[in-house]
Amino acid sequence: MLIVLRIALYLQVLLGLARFFGFITNQRVWETHISLGVLIAVLALLALGPHPRVRRDGVRTLARFLPLVTLLVGLAMWQGLVVGTQVVMIHMLLGLVSVGLVERAAAQQKRALQGGYGR
């Protein structure tokens, strides 16, 4: 499940950047970005939940919940509740930070499950 989350995050970044720079104008393709955001938030909650062999820390917890915050900001933008370039930049920054945190949590989990120092 963690690998699916990671792939979805990178696809999401590509779709978001393509939209921001004007490469995606088709509304159906853009809706994929929104749907993928929901999937990512759910996957993060499930894949990064407590695991008996992985040490709990703040970064792992943040990696679990930050995609949900990013989704909520995106949905607020989509509904027109918040507007402006600054909000878009915040949304993009939250998304990129989410990718980094999930990558760190995935590496920590991999080390822990292999008997390394992720505990």
DOLO-653705 format. One record per atom (N, C-alpha, C, O): residue in three letters; chain; x, y, z. Coordinates in steps of 0.05 Angstrom, whole numbers, padded with zeros to 5 digits. Example, Ala and Ser with C-alpha at 12.3 -4.5 7.8 and 13.67 -1.06 7.14 Angstrom:
code, unit, east, north, up
ala, A, 00264, -00114, 00156
ala, A, 00246, -00090, 00156
ala, A, 00264, -00066, 00156
ala, A, 00285, -00066, 00169
ser, A, 00257, -00045, 00142
ser, A, 00273, -00021, 00143
ser, A, 00258, 00001, 00157
ser, A, 00268, 00023, 00161
This chain:
code, unit, east, north, up
met, A, 00017, -00024, 00000
met, A, 00000, 00000, 00000
met, A, 00017, 00025, 00000
met, A, 00010, 00046, -00011
leu, A, 00041, 00023, 00013
leu, A, 00058, 00046, 00015
leu, A, 00070, 00054, -00013
leu, A, 00073, 00078, -00019
ile, A, 00076, 00034, -00029
ile, A, 00086, 00040, -00056
ile, A, 00065, 00053, -00073
ile, A, 00071, 00071, -00089
val, A, 00040, 00045, -00070
val, A, 00018, 00058, -00085
val, A, 00015, 00087, -00076
val, A, 00011, 00104, -00093
leu, A, 00017, 00092, -00051
leu, A, 00016, 00119, -00040
leu, A, 00039, 00136, -00052
leu, A, 00034, 00159, -00061
arg, A, 00062, 00126, -00053
arg, A, 00085, 00141, -00063
arg, A, 00082, 00147, -00093
arg, A, 00087, 00169, -00102
ile, A, 00073, 00127, -00109
ile, A, 00069, 00132, -00137
ile, A, 00047, 00152, -00142
ile, A, 00049, 00170, -00159
ala, A, 00025, 00150, -00126
ala, A, 00003, 00169, -00129
ala, A, 00012, 00197, -00123
ala, A, 00003, 00216, -00136
leu, A, 00029, 00200, -00102
leu, A, 00039, 00227, -00095
leu, A, 00055, 00239, -00118
leu, A, 00051, 00263, -00124
tyr, A, 00072, 00224, -00131
tyr, A, 00088, 00235, -00153
tyr, A, 00071, 00241, -00177
tyr, A, 00075, 00262, -00190
leu, A, 00051, 00224, -00182
leu, A, 00032, 00230, -00204
leu, A, 00017, 00256, -00198
leu, A, 00012, 00272, -00216
gln, A, 00009, 00259, -00173
gln, A, -00006, 00283, -00164
gln, A, 00011, 00308, -00168
gln, A, 00001, 00328, -00178
val, A, 00036, 00307, -00161
val, A, 00054, 00330, -00165
val, A, 00056, 00337, -00195
val, A, 00054, 00360, -00202
leu, A, 00059, 00317, -00211
leu, A, 00060, 00322, -00240
leu, A, 00035, 00335, -00251
leu, A, 00036, 00354, -00266
leu, A, 00012, 00324, -00243
leu, A, -00014, 00336, -00251
leu, A, -00017, 00365, -00241
leu, A, -00025, 00382, -00257
gly, A, -00009, 00370, -00217
gly, A, -00012, 00397, -00205
gly, A, 00006, 00417, -00220
gly, A, -00002, 00439, -00226
leu, A, 00031, 00409, -00224
leu, A, 00050, 00426, -00238
leu, A, 00041, 00431, -00267
leu, A, 00043, 00453, -00277
ala, A, 00031, 00410, -00280
ala, A, 00021, 00413, -00308
ala, A, -00002, 00432, -00309
ala, A, -00004, 00448, -00327
arg, A, -00020, 00431, -00289
arg, A, -00042, 00450, -00288
arg, A, -00033, 00478, -00283
arg, A, -00042, 00497, -00296
phe, A, -00014, 00481, -00264
phe, A, -00004, 00507, -00257
phe, A, 00009, 00521, -00280
phe, A, 00006, 00545, -00284
phe, A, 00024, 00506, -00296
phe, A, 00038, 00518, -00319
phe, A, 00022, 00517, -00345
phe, A, 00032, 00524, -00366
gly, A, -00003, 00509, -00343
gly, A, -00021, 00511, -00366
gly, A, -00021, 00488, -00385
gly, A, -00032, 00491, -00407
phe, A, -00008, 00466, -00378
phe, A, -00007, 00443, -00396
phe, A, -00033, 00427, -00396
phe, A, -00038, 00412, -00414
ile, A, -00048, 00429, -00374
ile, A, -00073, 00414, -00372
ile, A, -00096, 00434, -00372
ile, A, -00098, 00451, -00354
thr, A, -00112, 00432, -00393
thr, A, -00136, 00450, -00395
thr, A, -00162, 00434, -00395
thr, A, -00183, 00445, -00391
asn, A, -00160, 00408, -00400
asn, A, -00183, 00391, -00400
asn, A, -00194, 00387, -00372
asn, A, -00180, 00378, -00354
gln, A, -00219, 00393, -00368
gln, A, -00231, 00392, -00341
gln, A, -00232, 00363, -00331
gln, A, -00228, 00358, -00307
arg, A, -00237, 00343, -00348
arg, A, -00238, 00315, -00339
arg, A, -00210, 00306, -00329
arg, A, -00209, 00292, -00309
val, A, -00189, 00314, -00342
val, A, -00163, 00307, -00333
val, A, -00157, 00321, -00306
val, A, -00145, 00309, -00289
trp, A, -00166, 00346, -00304
trp, A, -00162, 00360, -00279
trp, A, -00177, 00348, -00256
trp, A, -00167, 00348, -00233
glu, A, -00200, 00337, -00261
glu, A, -00215, 00323, -00240
glu, A, -00200, 00299, -00229
glu, A, -00204, 00291, -00206
thr, A, -00183, 00288, -00245
thr, A, -00166, 00266, -00236
thr, A, -00148, 00275, -00213
thr, A, -00143, 00260, -00194
his, A, -00138, 00300, -00215
his, A, -00122, 00311, -00193
his, A, -00138, 00311, -00167
his, A, -00127, 00305, -00146
ile, A, -00162, 00319, -00169
ile, A, -00179, 00320, -00145
ile, A, -00185, 00292, -00134
ile, A, -00182, 00287, -00110
ser, A, -00192, 00274, -00151
ser, A, -00197, 00246, -00143
ser, A, -00173, 00233, -00131
ser, A, -00174, 00219, -00111
leu, A, -00150, 00238, -00143
leu, A, -00125, 00227, -00134
leu, A, -00118, 00238, -00106
leu, A, -00107, 00224, -00090
gly, A, -00125, 00263, -00101
gly, A, -00120, 00275, -00075
gly, A, -00136, 00261, -00053
gly, A, -00125, 00257, -00031
val, A, -00160, 00254, -00059
val, A, -00176, 00239, -00040
val, A, -00164, 00211, -00034
val, A, -00161, 00203, -00012
leu, A, -00156, 00198, -00056
leu, A, -00143, 00172, -00053
leu, A, -00117, 00174, -00037
leu, A, -00112, 00157, -00020
ile, A, -00101, 00194, -00042
ile, A, -00076, 00197, -00028
ile, A, -00081, 00202, 00002
ile, A, -00067, 00190, 00019
ala, A, -00100, 00219, 00009
ala, A, -00106, 00224, 00037
ala, A, -00115, 00198, 00051
ala, A, -00106, 00193, 00074
val, A, -00131, 00182, 00038
val, A, -00140, 00157, 00051
val, A, -00117, 00138, 00053
val, A, -00114, 00125, 00074
leu, A, -00101, 00135, 00032
leu, A, -00078, 00117, 00033
leu, A, -00058, 00125, 00054
leu, A, -00047, 00108, 00068
ala, A, -00053, 00151, 00057
ala, A, -00035, 00160, 00077
ala, A, -00045, 00153, 00105
ala, A, -00029, 00144, 00122
leu, A, -00070, 00157, 00110
leu, A, -00082, 00150, 00136
leu, A, -00079, 00120, 00142
leu, A, -00073, 00112, 00165
leu, A, -00082, 00103, 00122
leu, A, -00081, 00074, 00126
leu, A, -00052, 00064, 00126
leu, A, -00044, 00049, 00144
ala, A, -00036, 00072, 00106
ala, A, -00009, 00061, 00103
ala, A, 00010, 00071, 00124
ala, A, 00029, 00057, 00131
leu, A, 00005, 00094, 00135
leu, A, 00024, 00105, 00155
leu, A, 00013, 00104, 00183
leu, A, 00022, 00118, 00201
gly, A, -00007, 00087, 00187
gly, A, -00018, 00083, 00214
gly, A, 00002, 00069, 00232
gly, A, 00024, 00061, 00223
pro, A, -00005, 00066, 00257
pro, A, 00013, 00053, 00276
pro, A, 00021, 00025, 00266
pro, A, 00004, 00009, 00256
his, A, 00046, 00018, 00269
his, A, 00057, -00008, 00262
his, A, 00074, -00017, 00285
his, A, 00091, -00002, 00295
pro, A, 00071, -00042, 00293
pro, A, 00086, -00051, 00317
pro, A, 00116, -00051, 00315
pro, A, 00130, -00049, 00335
arg, A, 00127, -00052, 00290
arg, A, 00156, -00053, 00287
arg, A, 00168, -00026, 00278
arg, A, 00192, -00024, 00274
val, A, 00151, -00006, 00276
val, A, 00161, 00020, 00267
val, A, 00157, 00040, 00290
val, A, 00136, 00043, 00301
arg, A, 00179, 00054, 00296
arg, A, 00179, 00074, 00317
arg, A, 00159, 00097, 00310
arg, A, 00159, 00107, 00287
arg, A, 00144, 00105, 00330
arg, A, 00126, 00128, 00326
arg, A, 00142, 00154, 00331
arg, A, 00156, 00156, 00351
asp, A, 00139, 00172, 00313
asp, A, 00151, 00199, 00318
asp, A, 00134, 00220, 00304
asp, A, 00116, 00213, 00289
gly, A, 00141, 00245, 00309
gly, A, 00126, 00267, 00298
gly, A, 00126, 00269, 00268
gly, A, 00106, 00276, 00256
val, A, 00148, 00262, 00256
val, A, 00150, 00264, 00227
val, A, 00132, 00243, 00213
val, A, 00118, 00249, 00194
arg, A, 00131, 00219, 00224
arg, A, 00113, 00198, 00213
arg, A, 00084, 00207, 00216
arg, A, 00068, 00203, 00198
thr, A, 00077, 00218, 00239
thr, A, 00050, 00227, 00244
thr, A, 00043, 00250, 00225
thr, A, 00021, 00250, 00213
leu, A, 00062, 00268, 00221
leu, A, 00057, 00290, 00202
leu, A, 00054, 00280, 00174
leu, A, 00037, 00290, 00158
ala, A, 00070, 00260, 00166
ala, A, 00068, 00248, 00140
ala, A, 00041, 00234, 00136
ala, A, 00030, 00233, 00114
arg, A, 00030, 00225, 00158
arg, A, 00003, 00212, 00156
arg, A, -00019, 00232, 00152
arg, A, -00038, 00226, 00138
phe, A, -00017, 00255, 00165
phe, A, -00040, 00274, 00164
phe, A, -00036, 00298, 00146
phe, A, -00056, 00310, 00139
leu, A, -00012, 00304, 00138
leu, A, -00008, 00328, 00120
leu, A, -00022, 00325, 00093
leu, A, -00032, 00345, 00083
pro, A, -00023, 00301, 00081
pro, A, -00038, 00299, 00056
pro, A, -00068, 00306, 00059
pro, A, -00080, 00316, 00041
leu, A, -00079, 00300, 00083
leu, A, -00106, 00307, 00088
leu, A, -00110, 00338, 00089
leu, A, -00129, 00349, 00079
val, A, -00091, 00351, 00102
val, A, -00091, 00381, 00103
val, A, -00089, 00392, 00075
val, A, -00103, 00411, 00068
thr, A, -00071, 00381, 00059
thr, A, -00067, 00390, 00032
thr, A, -00093, 00386, 00016
thr, A, -00101, 00404, 00000
leu, A, -00106, 00364, 00019
leu, A, -00132, 00358, 00006
leu, A, -00153, 00379, 00014
leu, A, -00167, 00389, -00003
leu, A, -00154, 00385, 00040
leu, A, -00174, 00404, 00049
leu, A, -00169, 00432, 00038
leu, A, -00188, 00446, 00030
val, A, -00144, 00440, 00036
val, A, -00138, 00466, 00023
val, A, -00146, 00465, -00007
val, A, -00158, 00484, -00017
gly, A, -00140, 00443, -00020
gly, A, -00147, 00440, -00048
gly, A, -00177, 00441, -00053
gly, A, -00187, 00453, -00072
leu, A, -00192, 00427, -00035
leu, A, -00221, 00427, -00038
leu, A, -00232, 00455, -00033
leu, A, -00252, 00463, -00046
ala, A, -00221, 00469, -00014
ala, A, -00230, 00497, -00009
ala, A, -00225, 00514, -00033
ala, A, -00241, 00532, -00040
met, A, -00202, 00510, -00047
met, A, -00196, 00525, -00071
met, A, -00216, 00518, -00093
met, A, -00227, 00535, -00107
trp, A, -00222, 00492, -00096
trp, A, -00240, 00482, -00117
trp, A, -00268, 00493, -00113
trp, A, -00282, 00499, -00132
gln, A, -00276, 00496, -00088
gln, A, -00303, 00507, -00082
gln, A, -00304, 00537, -00082
gln, A, -00325, 00549, -00078
gly, A, -00281, 00550, -00085
gly, A, -00280, 00579, -00086
gly, A, -00281, 00592, -00058
gly, A, -00286, 00616, -00056
leu, A, -00276, 00576, -00037
leu, A, -00276, 00587, -00010
leu, A, -00251, 00603, -00005
leu, A, -00251, 00623, 00011
val, A, -00229, 00596, -00017
val, A, -00204, 00611, -00015
val, A, -00193, 00614, -00044
val, A, -00194, 00596, -00060
val, A, -00183, 00638, -00049
val, A, -00174, 00644, -00076
val, A, -00147, 00659, -00074
val, A, -00140, 00670, -00054
gly, A, -00133, 00659, -00096
gly, A, -00109, 00675, -00098
gly, A, -00084, 00658, -00103
gly, A, -00083, 00634, -00097
thr, A, -00065, 00671, -00115
thr, A, -00040, 00657, -00121
thr, A, -00026, 00648, -00096
thr, A, -00013, 00627, -00096
gln, A, -00028, 00663, -00074
gln, A, -00015, 00656, -00049
gln, A, -00026, 00629, -00039
gln, A, -00011, 00612, -00029
val, A, -00052, 00625, -00041
val, A, -00065, 00600, -00032
val, A, -00055, 00577, -00049
val, A, -00050, 00555, -00039
val, A, -00053, 00582, -00075
val, A, -00043, 00561, -00093
val, A, -00015, 00553, -00086
val, A, -00008, 00530, -00085
met, A, 00002, 00573, -00080
met, A, 00030, 00568, -00072
met, A, 00031, 00552, -00045
met, A, 00047, 00534, -00042
ile, A, 00014, 00559, -00027
ile, A, 00013, 00545, -00001
ile, A, 00004, 00516, -00006
ile, A, 00016, 00497, 00005
his, A, -00016, 00512, -00023
his, A, -00025, 00485, -00030
his, A, -00003, 00469, -00043
his, A, 00001, 00445, -00036
met, A, 00012, 00481, -00061
met, A, 00034, 00468, -00075
met, A, 00056, 00461, -00055
met, A, 00068, 00439, -00056
leu, A, 00063, 00479, -00037
leu, A, 00083, 00475, -00017
leu, A, 00075, 00452, 00002
leu, A, 00091, 00434, 00008
leu, A, 00050, 00452, 00010
leu, A, 00040, 00430, 00027
leu, A, 00042, 00403, 00013
leu, A, 00050, 00383, 00025
gly, A, 00036, 00403, -00013
gly, A, 00038, 00378, -00028
gly, A, 00067, 00368, -00030
gly, A, 00072, 00345, -00027
leu, A, 00086, 00387, -00036
leu, A, 00114, 00379, -00038
leu, A, 00125, 00369, -00011
leu, A, 00141, 00350, -00010
val, A, 00117, 00383, 00010
val, A, 00126, 00374, 00037
val, A, 00114, 00347, 00043
val, A, 00128, 00330, 00056
ser, A, 00090, 00342, 00035
ser, A, 00077, 00316, 00039
ser, A, 00093, 00294, 00026
ser, A, 00098, 00273, 00038
val, A, 00102, 00299, 00002
val, A, 00118, 00279, -00013
val, A, 00143, 00273, 00003
val, A, 00150, 00250, 00007
gly, A, 00157, 00294, 00012
gly, A, 00182, 00289, 00027
gly, A, 00178, 00274, 00053
gly, A, 00193, 00256, 00060
leu, A, 00157, 00281, 00067
leu, A, 00151, 00268, 00093
leu, A, 00143, 00239, 00088
leu, A, 00151, 00221, 00104
val, A, 00127, 00233, 00068
val, A, 00119, 00206, 00062
val, A, 00144, 00190, 00054
val, A, 00147, 00166, 00062
glu, A, 00161, 00201, 00038
glu, A, 00186, 00187, 00030
glu, A, 00203, 00180, 00055
glu, A, 00214, 00158, 00056
arg, A, 00205, 00199, 00073
arg, A, 00221, 00194, 00097
arg, A, 00208, 00172, 00114
arg, A, 00221, 00154, 00124
ala, A, 00181, 00173, 00117
ala, A, 00167, 00153, 00133
ala, A, 00169, 00126, 00119
ala, A, 00172, 00105, 00133
ala, A, 00168, 00125, 00093
ala, A, 00171, 00100, 00078
ala, A, 00199, 00088, 00082
ala, A, 00202, 00064, 00086
ala, A, 00219, 00105, 00081
ala, A, 00247, 00095, 00086
ala, A, 00250, 00085, 00114
ala, A, 00263, 00064, 00119
gln, A, 00239, 00100, 00133
gln, A, 00240, 00091, 00161
gln, A, 00227, 00064, 00165
gln, A, 00237, 00047, 00179
gln, A, 00204, 00061, 00153
gln, A, 00189, 00036, 00155
gln, A, 00204, 00013, 00142
gln, A, 00206, -00009, 00153
lys, A, 00216, 00018, 00119
lys, A, 00231, -00003, 00105
lys, A, 00255, -00012, 00123
lys, A, 00260, -00036, 00125
arg, A, 00269, 00007, 00134
arg, A, 00292, 00000, 00152
arg, A, 00283, -00016, 00176
arg, A, 00296, -00035, 00184
ala, A, 00261, -00007, 00188
ala, A, 00251, -00021, 00212
ala, A, 00243, -00049, 00206
ala, A, 00248, -00068, 00222
leu, A, 00230, -00053, 00183
leu, A, 00221, -00080, 00176
leu, A, 00243, -00098, 00167
leu, A, 00241, -00123, 00167
gln, A, 00266, -00086, 00159
gln, A, 00290, -00102, 00152
gln, A, 00308, -00106, 00175
gln, A, 00329, -00118, 00173
gly, A, 00300, -00095, 00198
gly, A, 00317, -00098, 00222
gly, A, 00338, -00077, 00226
gly, A, 00356, -00080, 00241
gly, A, 00334, -00055, 00211
gly, A, 00353, -00033, 00213
gly, A, 00348, -00014, 00236
gly, A, 00338, -00023, 00257
tyr, A, 00354, 00011, 00232
tyr, A, 00352, 00031, 00254
tyr, A, 00327, 00048, 00253
tyr, A, 00328, 00071, 00262
gly, A, 00305, 00038, 00242
gly, A, 00280, 00053, 00240
gly, A, 00263, 00051, 00264
gly, A, 00240, 00060, 00264
arg, A, 00272, 00038, 00285
arg, A, 00256, 00032, 00309
arg, A, 00259, 00053, 00329
arg, A, 00247, 00051, 00351
